[in-house]
Amino acid sequence: MENGVLDWLLDLIYPPRCMICHRLLDYGEREICSACDDTLPEYDGADPKVRFCERCVVTFYYDATFRDSFLRFKFSGLRQYAGRYGKWMAVTIRDKLAGQFDLITYAPVSRKRRKERGYDQSELLCRAVAQELGMQALTTLEKRTDTSAQSTLHEYSARVANVSGVYAPVEPGTFAGKRVLLIDDIVTTGATLSECCRVLLTAGAKSVVCAALATRCGLE
């Protein structure tokens, strides 16, 4: 069957929806409707504070509409969103972190969470970003303990304690002496990224910069 005919049939059976507002797309629109494309909540605040990190950059504010889109990606199996998210993140990274990293990696979820969801959302983002930048995504960390979701904890000290000692390096020789770009989905207090950065540096990384898809900073 011709690809064009197959795409037409799929669109007929499963009408494409905007990945942001989830409304049906008009003819000629792809992935995102024109209204959302014009009103994306681009982040323009100060860099989130992340310990052990040279700099952390963010692409979007985690506002109500974008939050709904992200939750569909993270929990409802819409892993295809990663491609577009990665393109947007790559623009931010090129603009703010160009020349500051040698390899790309991500802050992983636990094996239990990955099994439950069928994928690791930060890994998908990392692979999409790497593809846009013409690089290879590497796995440098593993989360050995399944902890409570950071979003359920409100105190910074509780978030720090929740992730302390739960990450371990994977094949440190692949990043020893290298400048690392660490990808994550949402950054709030920076506790998760800080712990990941600490582990990478302790295991031999030269430096770490971070990039997150979105942040709640400035919205609370």
PyRosetta script that sets phi, psi and omega in degrees:
from pyrosetta import init, pose_from_sequence

init()
pose = pose_from_sequence("MENGVLDWLLDLIYPPRCMICHRLLDYGEREICSACDDTLPEYDGADPKVRFCERCVVTFYYDATFRDSFLRFKFSGLRQYAGRYGKWMAVTIRDKLAGQFDLITYAPVSRKRRKERGYDQSELLCRAVAQELGMQALTTLEKRTDTSAQSTLHEYSARVANVSGVYAPVEPGTFAGKRVLLIDDIVTTGATLSECCRVLLTAGAKSVVCAALATRCGLE")
pose.set_psi(1, 134.2)
pose.set_omega(1, 179.0)
pose.set_phi(2, -59.7)
pose.set_psi(2, 143.5)
pose.set_omega(2, -179.2)
pose.set_phi(3, -59.1)
pose.set_psi(3, -38.2)
pose.set_omega(3, -179.2)
pose.set_phi(4, -63.1)
pose.set_psi(4, -41.0)
pose.set_omega(4, 179.2)
pose.set_phi(5, -67.9)
pose.set_psi(5, -40.6)
pose.set_omega(5, 179.0)
pose.set_phi(6, -62.5)
pose.set_psi(6, -44.7)
pose.set_omega(6, 178.5)
pose.set_phi(7, -60.7)
pose.set_psi(7, -39.9)
pose.set_omega(7, -179.9)
pose.set_phi(8, -63.9)
pose.set_psi(8, -42.4)
pose.set_omega(8, 179.7)
pose.set_phi(9, -65.8)
pose.set_psi(9, -41.9)
pose.set_omega(9, 179.1)
pose.set_phi(10, -64.0)
pose.set_psi(10, -40.3)
pose.set_omega(10, 178.2)
pose.set_phi(11, -65.5)
pose.set_psi(11, -32.7)
pose.set_omega(11, 179.8)
pose.set_phi(12, -70.1)
pose.set_psi(12, -42.3)
pose.set_omega(12, -178.3)
pose.set_phi(13, -78.5)
pose.set_psi(13, -42.0)
pose.set_omega(13, -179.7)
pose.set_phi(14, -123.1)
pose.set_psi(14, 83.0)
pose.set_omega(14, -177.0)
pose.set_phi(15, -54.2)
pose.set_psi(15, 128.1)
pose.set_omega(15, -177.9)
pose.set_phi(16, -66.2)
pose.set_psi(16, 138.9)
pose.set_omega(16, -180.0)
pose.set_phi(17, -118.6)
pose.set_psi(17, 152.9)
pose.set_omega(17, 176.9)
pose.set_phi(18, -62.7)
pose.set_psi(18, 131.6)
pose.set_omega(18, -177.7)
pose.set_phi(19, -72.0)
pose.set_psi(19, -11.7)
pose.set_omega(19, 178.6)
pose.set_phi(20, -97.2)
pose.set_psi(20, -62.9)
pose.set_omega(20, -176.9)
pose.set_phi(21, -90.7)
pose.set_psi(21, -13.5)
pose.set_omega(21, 177.7)
pose.set_phi(22, 69.7)
pose.set_psi(22, 17.9)
pose.set_omega(22, 173.6)
pose.set_phi(23, -83.1)
pose.set_psi(23, 157.5)
pose.set_omega(23, 178.5)
pose.set_phi(24, -61.4)
pose.set_psi(24, 136.2)
pose.set_omega(24, 179.6)
pose.set_phi(25, -78.3)
pose.set_psi(25, 145.9)
pose.set_omega(25, 174.0)
pose.set_phi(26, -78.5)
pose.set_psi(26, 163.9)
pose.set_omega(26, 179.7)
pose.set_phi(27, -58.0)
pose.set_psi(27, 132.8)
pose.set_omega(27, 179.0)
pose.set_phi(28, 92.7)
pose.set_psi(28, -15.6)
pose.set_omega(28, 177.7)
pose.set_phi(29, -85.1)
pose.set_psi(29, 144.8)
pose.set_omega(29, 179.9)
pose.set_phi(30, -131.7)
pose.set_psi(30, 125.6)
pose.set_omega(30, 174.1)
pose.set_phi(31, 70.3)
pose.set_psi(31, -43.8)
pose.set_omega(31, -176.2)
pose.set_phi(32, -138.2)
pose.set_psi(32, 138.7)
pose.set_omega(32, -179.7)
pose.set_phi(33, -76.1)
pose.set_psi(33, 160.7)
pose.set_omega(33, -176.2)
pose.set_phi(34, -63.6)
pose.set_psi(34, -34.2)
pose.set_omega(34, -179.5)
pose.set_phi(35, -64.6)
pose.set_psi(35, -47.0)
pose.set_omega(35, 179.4)
pose.set_phi(36, -68.1)
pose.set_psi(36, -35.8)
pose.set_omega(36, 179.6)
pose.set_phi(37, -60.9)
pose.set_psi(37, -31.3)
pose.set_omega(37, -179.6)
pose.set_phi(38, -85.0)
pose.set_psi(38, -13.8)
pose.set_omega(38, -173.7)
pose.set_phi(39, -127.0)
pose.set_psi(39, 26.3)
pose.set_omega(39, 178.6)
pose.set_phi(40, -58.6)
pose.set_psi(40, 137.6)
pose.set_omega(40, -177.0)
pose.set_phi(41, -78.8)
pose.set_psi(41, 68.2)
pose.set_omega(41, -176.4)
pose.set_phi(42, -64.5)
pose.set_psi(42, 133.0)
pose.set_omega(42, -177.2)
pose.set_phi(43, -76.2)
pose.set_psi(43, 128.8)
pose.set_omega(43, -179.7)
pose.set_phi(44, -131.7)
pose.set_psi(44, 19.9)
pose.set_omega(44, 179.8)
pose.set_phi(45, -91.8)
pose.set_psi(45, -172.3)
pose.set_omega(45, 178.5)
pose.set_phi(46, -70.7)
pose.set_psi(46, 154.2)
pose.set_omega(46, 177.8)
pose.set_phi(47, -60.8)
pose.set_psi(47, 134.7)
pose.set_omega(47, 174.6)
pose.set_phi(48, -59.8)
pose.set_psi(48, 147.3)
pose.set_omega(48, -179.8)
pose.set_phi(49, -85.2)
pose.set_psi(49, 119.5)
pose.set_omega(49, 179.1)
pose.set_phi(50, -129.5)
pose.set_psi(50, 118.9)
pose.set_omega(50, -179.6)
pose.set_phi(51, -65.4)
pose.set_psi(51, 148.8)
pose.set_omega(51, 177.2)
pose.set_phi(52, 68.0)
pose.set_psi(52, 12.9)
pose.set_omega(52, -176.7)
pose.set_phi(53, -119.4)
pose.set_psi(53, 135.6)
pose.set_omega(53, 178.7)
pose.set_phi(54, -66.2)
pose.set_psi(54, -40.4)
pose.set_omega(54, 178.5)
pose.set_phi(55, -164.4)
pose.set_psi(55, 146.3)
pose.set_omega(55, 175.0)
pose.set_phi(56, -124.8)
pose.set_psi(56, 122.5)
pose.set_omega(56, -179.8)
pose.set_phi(57, -111.9)
pose.set_psi(57, 154.1)
pose.set_omega(57, -175.7)
pose.set_phi(58, -133.9)
pose.set_psi(58, 146.8)
pose.set_omega(58, -177.9)
pose.set_phi(59, -95.8)
pose.set_psi(59, -42.1)
pose.set_omega(59, -175.3)
pose.set_phi(60, -133.0)
pose.set_psi(60, 156.3)
pose.set_omega(60, 164.9)
pose.set_phi(61, -76.7)
pose.set_psi(61, 142.8)
pose.set_omega(61, 178.8)
pose.set_phi(62, -88.2)
pose.set_psi(62, 66.6)
pose.set_omega(62, -178.4)
pose.set_phi(63, -83.8)
pose.set_psi(63, -179.2)
pose.set_omega(63, -172.0)
pose.set_phi(64, -59.2)
pose.set_psi(64, -46.5)
pose.set_omega(64, -177.3)
pose.set_phi(65, -68.5)
pose.set_psi(65, -45.4)
pose.set_omega(65, -179.4)
pose.set_phi(66, -66.9)
pose.set_psi(66, -33.4)
pose.set_omega(66, 177.7)
pose.set_phi(67, -59.1)
pose.set_psi(67, -44.2)
pose.set_omega(67, 179.4)
pose.set_phi(68, -61.0)
pose.set_psi(68, -41.5)
pose.set_omega(68, 178.1)
pose.set_phi(69, -61.9)
pose.set_psi(69, -47.4)
pose.set_omega(69, -178.1)
pose.set_phi(70, -63.7)
pose.set_psi(70, -40.4)
pose.set_omega(70, -179.4)
pose.set_phi(71, -65.5)
pose.set_psi(71, -33.5)
pose.set_omega(71, 174.4)
pose.set_phi(72, -64.7)
pose.set_psi(72, -38.7)
pose.set_omega(72, 178.4)
pose.set_phi(73, -67.0)
pose.set_psi(73, -44.5)
pose.set_omega(73, -173.0)
pose.set_phi(74, -78.2)
pose.set_psi(74, -38.3)
pose.set_omega(74, -171.3)
pose.set_phi(75, -117.0)
pose.set_psi(75, -15.5)
pose.set_omega(75, -174.2)
pose.set_phi(76, -109.3)
pose.set_psi(76, 15.6)
pose.set_omega(76, 173.1)
pose.set_phi(77, 78.7)
pose.set_psi(77, 7.8)
pose.set_omega(77, -178.6)
pose.set_phi(78, -86.6)
pose.set_psi(78, 62.3)
pose.set_omega(78, -176.1)
pose.set_phi(79, -65.5)
pose.set_psi(79, -17.5)
pose.set_omega(79, -179.9)
pose.set_phi(80, -65.3)
pose.set_psi(80, -17.7)
pose.set_omega(80, 177.2)
pose.set_phi(81, -61.5)
pose.set_psi(81, -25.1)
pose.set_omega(81, -175.2)
pose.set_phi(82, -57.5)
pose.set_psi(82, -35.8)
pose.set_omega(82, -178.4)
pose.set_phi(83, -60.4)
pose.set_psi(83, -48.5)
pose.set_omega(83, 179.9)
pose.set_phi(84, -70.8)
pose.set_psi(84, -42.7)
pose.set_omega(84, 176.4)
pose.set_phi(85, -55.7)
pose.set_psi(85, -44.0)
pose.set_omega(85, -178.7)
pose.set_phi(86, -62.7)
pose.set_psi(86, -36.6)
pose.set_omega(86, 177.3)
pose.set_phi(87, -63.9)
pose.set_psi(87, -42.7)
pose.set_omega(87, 178.5)
pose.set_phi(88, -65.6)
pose.set_psi(88, -42.5)
pose.set_omega(88, 179.2)
pose.set_phi(89, -64.1)
pose.set_psi(89, -37.6)
pose.set_omega(89, -179.1)
pose.set_phi(90, -62.2)
pose.set_psi(90, -34.6)
pose.set_omega(90, 177.2)
pose.set_phi(91, -62.3)
pose.set_psi(91, -46.1)
pose.set_omega(91, 178.3)
pose.set_phi(92, -61.7)
pose.set_psi(92, -43.9)
pose.set_omega(92, -177.9)
pose.set_phi(93, -65.4)
pose.set_psi(93, -43.8)
pose.set_omega(93, 177.4)
pose.set_phi(94, -60.7)
pose.set_psi(94, -38.7)
pose.set_omega(94, -176.4)
pose.set_phi(95, -73.1)
pose.set_psi(95, -37.9)
pose.set_omega(95, -169.5)
pose.set_phi(96, -113.2)
pose.set_psi(96, -18.4)
pose.set_omega(96, -175.1)
pose.set_phi(97, -125.8)
pose.set_psi(97, 11.8)
pose.set_omega(97, -178.0)
pose.set_phi(98, -55.2)
pose.set_psi(98, 132.6)
pose.set_omega(98, 177.2)
pose.set_phi(99, 77.2)
pose.set_psi(99, 8.4)
pose.set_omega(99, -175.7)
pose.set_phi(100, -109.0)
pose.set_psi(100, 7.1)
pose.set_omega(100, -179.7)
pose.set_phi(101, -149.6)
pose.set_psi(101, 154.3)
pose.set_omega(101, -179.7)
pose.set_phi(102, -108.5)
pose.set_psi(102, -23.5)
pose.set_omega(102, -178.9)
pose.set_phi(103, -149.3)
pose.set_psi(103, 162.9)
pose.set_omega(103, -177.2)
pose.set_phi(104, -120.6)
pose.set_psi(104, 134.1)
pose.set_omega(104, 177.5)
pose.set_phi(105, -143.4)
pose.set_psi(105, -170.9)
pose.set_omega(105, -173.1)
pose.set_phi(106, -147.8)
pose.set_psi(106, 161.6)
pose.set_omega(106, 174.9)
pose.set_phi(107, -88.6)
pose.set_psi(107, 108.6)
pose.set_omega(107, -170.6)
pose.set_phi(108, -81.0)
pose.set_psi(108, 158.0)
pose.set_omega(108, 169.1)
pose.set_phi(109, -88.1)
pose.set_psi(109, 171.9)
pose.set_omega(109, 178.2)
pose.set_phi(110, -74.1)
pose.set_psi(110, 164.0)
pose.set_omega(110, 177.7)
pose.set_phi(111, -60.2)
pose.set_psi(111, -36.6)
pose.set_omega(111, -179.8)
pose.set_phi(112, -63.8)
pose.set_psi(112, -47.0)
pose.set_omega(112, 179.9)
pose.set_phi(113, -64.6)
pose.set_psi(113, -40.3)
pose.set_omega(113, 179.5)
pose.set_phi(114, -62.6)
pose.set_psi(114, -40.9)
pose.set_omega(114, 179.9)
pose.set_phi(115, -66.0)
pose.set_psi(115, -40.7)
pose.set_omega(115, -179.7)
pose.set_phi(116, -63.9)
pose.set_psi(116, -42.8)
pose.set_omega(116, -176.3)
pose.set_phi(117, -88.0)
pose.set_psi(117, -25.1)
pose.set_omega(117, -176.7)
pose.set_phi(118, 91.2)
pose.set_psi(118, -3.4)
pose.set_omega(118, 179.9)
pose.set_phi(119, -167.7)
pose.set_psi(119, 166.1)
pose.set_omega(119, 175.4)
pose.set_phi(120, -107.7)
pose.set_psi(120, 114.1)
pose.set_omega(120, -173.7)
pose.set_phi(121, -63.3)
pose.set_psi(121, -34.4)
pose.set_omega(121, 178.9)
pose.set_phi(122, -71.4)
pose.set_psi(122, -33.8)
pose.set_omega(122, 175.7)
pose.set_phi(123, -65.0)
pose.set_psi(123, -42.3)
pose.set_omega(123, 178.2)
pose.set_phi(124, -61.5)
pose.set_psi(124, -42.5)
pose.set_omega(124, 177.5)
pose.set_phi(125, -62.1)
pose.set_psi(125, -44.0)
pose.set_omega(125, -179.4)
pose.set_phi(126, -60.9)
pose.set_psi(126, -44.3)
pose.set_omega(126, -179.5)
pose.set_phi(127, -66.1)
pose.set_psi(127, -36.9)
pose.set_omega(127, 178.5)
pose.set_phi(128, -67.7)
pose.set_psi(128, -42.5)
pose.set_omega(128, 177.5)
pose.set_phi(129, -63.3)
pose.set_psi(129, -46.7)
pose.set_omega(129, -179.1)
pose.set_phi(130, -58.6)
pose.set_psi(130, -41.6)
pose.set_omega(130, 178.9)
pose.set_phi(131, -61.8)
pose.set_psi(131, -42.5)
pose.set_omega(131, 179.0)
pose.set_phi(132, -64.1)
pose.set_psi(132, -33.0)
pose.set_omega(132, -177.6)
pose.set_phi(133, -92.4)
pose.set_psi(133, 0.6)
pose.set_omega(133, 179.6)
pose.set_phi(134, 69.7)
pose.set_psi(134, 34.1)
pose.set_omega(134, -179.0)
pose.set_phi(135, -125.0)
pose.set_psi(135, 177.1)
pose.set_omega(135, 178.2)
pose.set_phi(136, -109.2)
pose.set_psi(136, 131.2)
pose.set_omega(136, 176.1)
pose.set_phi(137, -76.5)
pose.set_psi(137, 134.9)
pose.set_omega(137, -179.3)
pose.set_phi(138, -117.6)
pose.set_psi(138, 147.7)
pose.set_omega(138, 172.1)
pose.set_phi(139, -95.3)
pose.set_psi(139, 114.0)
pose.set_omega(139, -177.4)
pose.set_phi(140, -116.7)
pose.set_psi(140, -10.9)
pose.set_omega(140, -177.6)
pose.set_phi(141, -135.0)
pose.set_psi(141, 154.6)
pose.set_omega(141, 168.7)
pose.set_phi(142, -133.2)
pose.set_psi(142, 145.2)
pose.set_omega(142, 177.6)
pose.set_phi(143, -98.6)
pose.set_psi(143, 107.0)
pose.set_omega(143, -171.5)
pose.set_phi(144, -83.7)
pose.set_psi(144, -16.3)
pose.set_omega(144, -178.7)
pose.set_phi(145, -122.4)
pose.set_psi(145, 132.9)
pose.set_omega(145, 176.3)
pose.set_phi(146, -85.1)
pose.set_psi(146, 113.3)
pose.set_omega(146, -175.7)
pose.set_phi(147, -108.2)
pose.set_psi(147, 171.5)
pose.set_omega(147, 173.9)
pose.set_phi(148, -62.7)
pose.set_psi(148, 148.5)
pose.set_omega(148, 177.6)
pose.set_phi(149, -61.4)
pose.set_psi(149, 134.5)
pose.set_omega(149, 179.6)
pose.set_phi(150, -58.1)
pose.set_psi(150, -31.9)
pose.set_omega(150, -178.0)
pose.set_phi(151, -64.2)
pose.set_psi(151, -18.0)
pose.set_omega(151, 179.9)
pose.set_phi(152, -87.2)
pose.set_psi(152, -7.3)
pose.set_omega(152, -177.9)
pose.set_phi(153, -109.7)
pose.set_psi(153, 132.8)
pose.set_omega(153, -173.6)
pose.set_phi(154, -104.4)
pose.set_psi(154, -27.3)
pose.set_omega(154, 179.9)
pose.set_phi(155, -85.5)
pose.set_psi(155, 138.1)
pose.set_omega(155, 179.6)
pose.set_phi(156, -59.6)
pose.set_psi(156, -41.5)
pose.set_omega(156, -179.1)
pose.set_phi(157, -62.2)
pose.set_psi(157, -36.2)
pose.set_omega(157, 178.6)
pose.set_phi(158, -68.6)
pose.set_psi(158, -37.6)
pose.set_omega(158, 178.7)
pose.set_phi(159, -67.4)
pose.set_psi(159, -40.4)
pose.set_omega(159, 177.9)
pose.set_phi(160, -62.9)
pose.set_psi(160, -47.7)
pose.set_omega(160, -179.6)
pose.set_phi(161, -63.1)
pose.set_psi(161, -33.2)
pose.set_omega(161, -176.7)
pose.set_phi(162, -65.6)
pose.set_psi(162, -30.5)
pose.set_omega(162, -176.7)
pose.set_phi(163, -109.0)
pose.set_psi(163, -1.4)
pose.set_omega(163, -178.1)
pose.set_phi(164, -64.5)
pose.set_psi(164, 122.3)
pose.set_omega(164, 175.7)
pose.set_phi(165, 76.0)
pose.set_psi(165, 9.5)
pose.set_omega(165, -176.2)
pose.set_phi(166, -92.5)
pose.set_psi(166, -12.0)
pose.set_omega(166, -179.6)
pose.set_phi(167, -105.1)
pose.set_psi(167, 147.1)
pose.set_omega(167, 178.0)
pose.set_phi(168, -135.7)
pose.set_psi(168, 148.2)
pose.set_omega(168, -179.7)
pose.set_phi(169, -73.2)
pose.set_psi(169, 149.2)
pose.set_omega(169, 176.3)
pose.set_phi(170, -117.7)
pose.set_psi(170, 119.7)
pose.set_omega(170, 179.8)
pose.set_phi(171, 46.7)
pose.set_psi(171, 66.8)
pose.set_omega(171, -177.6)
pose.set_phi(172, -54.2)
pose.set_psi(172, -25.2)
pose.set_omega(172, 179.9)
pose.set_phi(173, -61.4)
pose.set_psi(173, -22.2)
pose.set_omega(173, -179.1)
pose.set_phi(174, -75.8)
pose.set_psi(174, -19.7)
pose.set_omega(174, -179.2)
pose.set_phi(175, -126.4)
pose.set_psi(175, 2.2)
pose.set_omega(175, 178.6)
pose.set_phi(176, -58.6)
pose.set_psi(176, 128.4)
pose.set_omega(176, -179.9)
pose.set_phi(177, 75.0)
pose.set_psi(177, 4.5)
pose.set_omega(177, -177.4)
pose.set_phi(178, -101.3)
pose.set_psi(178, 154.9)
pose.set_omega(178, 173.6)
pose.set_phi(179, -90.2)
pose.set_psi(179, 123.0)
pose.set_omega(179, -170.1)
pose.set_phi(180, -107.1)
pose.set_psi(180, 136.2)
pose.set_omega(180, 169.1)
pose.set_phi(181, -103.0)
pose.set_psi(181, 118.8)
pose.set_omega(181, -177.1)
pose.set_phi(182, -105.5)
pose.set_psi(182, 123.5)
pose.set_omega(182, -177.2)
pose.set_phi(183, -101.3)
pose.set_psi(183, 137.4)
pose.set_omega(183, 172.8)
pose.set_phi(184, -141.3)
pose.set_psi(184, 168.9)
pose.set_omega(184, -178.0)
pose.set_phi(185, -83.8)
pose.set_psi(185, -68.6)
pose.set_omega(185, -177.3)
pose.set_phi(186, -119.0)
pose.set_psi(186, 133.7)
pose.set_omega(186, 175.7)
pose.set_phi(187, -116.0)
pose.set_psi(187, 129.3)
pose.set_omega(187, 178.4)
pose.set_phi(188, -119.7)
pose.set_psi(188, -76.6)
pose.set_omega(188, 176.9)
pose.set_phi(189, -88.6)
pose.set_psi(189, -17.6)
pose.set_omega(189, -177.7)
pose.set_phi(190, 85.3)
pose.set_psi(190, 6.6)
pose.set_omega(190, -176.0)
pose.set_phi(191, -63.1)
pose.set_psi(191, -44.7)
pose.set_omega(191, -179.1)
pose.set_phi(192, -64.2)
pose.set_psi(192, -48.8)
pose.set_omega(192, -179.8)
pose.set_phi(193, -63.1)
pose.set_psi(193, -38.6)
pose.set_omega(193, 179.0)
pose.set_phi(194, -59.9)
pose.set_psi(194, -44.6)
pose.set_omega(194, -179.6)
pose.set_phi(195, -66.2)
pose.set_psi(195, -41.3)
pose.set_omega(195, 178.1)
pose.set_phi(196, -62.8)
pose.set_psi(196, -42.5)
pose.set_omega(196, 178.3)
pose.set_phi(197, -62.3)
pose.set_psi(197, -43.6)
pose.set_omega(197, -179.9)
pose.set_phi(198, -58.5)
pose.set_psi(198, -45.3)
pose.set_omega(198, -178.8)
pose.set_phi(199, -65.0)
pose.set_psi(199, -43.0)
pose.set_omega(199, 179.6)
pose.set_phi(200, -62.4)
pose.set_psi(200, -44.3)
pose.set_omega(200, -179.5)
pose.set_phi(201, -67.2)
pose.set_psi(201, -41.5)
pose.set_omega(201, 178.5)
pose.set_phi(202, -62.3)
pose.set_psi(202, -32.8)
pose.set_omega(202, -178.6)
pose.set_phi(203, -85.1)
pose.set_psi(203, 0.0)
pose.set_omega(203, 172.8)
pose.set_phi(204, 121.5)
pose.set_psi(204, -2.8)
pose.set_omega(204, 178.1)
pose.set_phi(205, -63.4)
pose.set_psi(205, 145.3)
pose.set_omega(205, -179.8)
pose.set_phi(206, -73.8)
pose.set_psi(206, -43.6)
pose.set_omega(206, 179.6)
pose.set_phi(207, -160.6)
pose.set_psi(207, 164.8)
pose.set_omega(207, 179.4)
pose.set_phi(208, -136.6)
pose.set_psi(208, 132.8)
pose.set_omega(208, 167.1)
pose.set_phi(209, -118.3)
pose.set_psi(209, 154.6)
pose.set_omega(209, -175.5)
pose.set_phi(210, -125.5)
pose.set_psi(210, 151.9)
pose.set_omega(210, 174.1)
pose.set_phi(211, -139.6)
pose.set_psi(211, 128.9)
pose.set_omega(211, 179.0)
pose.set_phi(212, -118.9)
pose.set_psi(212, 150.6)
pose.set_omega(212, 178.3)
pose.set_phi(213, -65.0)
pose.set_psi(213, -44.7)
pose.set_omega(213, -175.5)
pose.set_phi(214, -153.0)
pose.set_psi(214, 165.9)
pose.set_omega(214, 178.0)
pose.set_phi(215, -141.9)
pose.set_psi(215, 149.7)
pose.set_omega(215, 174.9)
pose.set_phi(216, -86.3)
pose.set_psi(216, -8.6)
pose.set_omega(216, -176.4)
pose.set_phi(217, -53.6)
pose.set_psi(217, 133.5)
pose.set_omega(217, 178.5)
pose.set_phi(218, 86.2)
pose.set_psi(218, -3.0)
pose.set_omega(218, -177.6)
pose.set_phi(219, -107.2)
pose.set_psi(219, -14.0)
pose.set_omega(219, -175.1)
pose.set_phi(220, -98.9)
pose.dump_pdb("model.pdb")
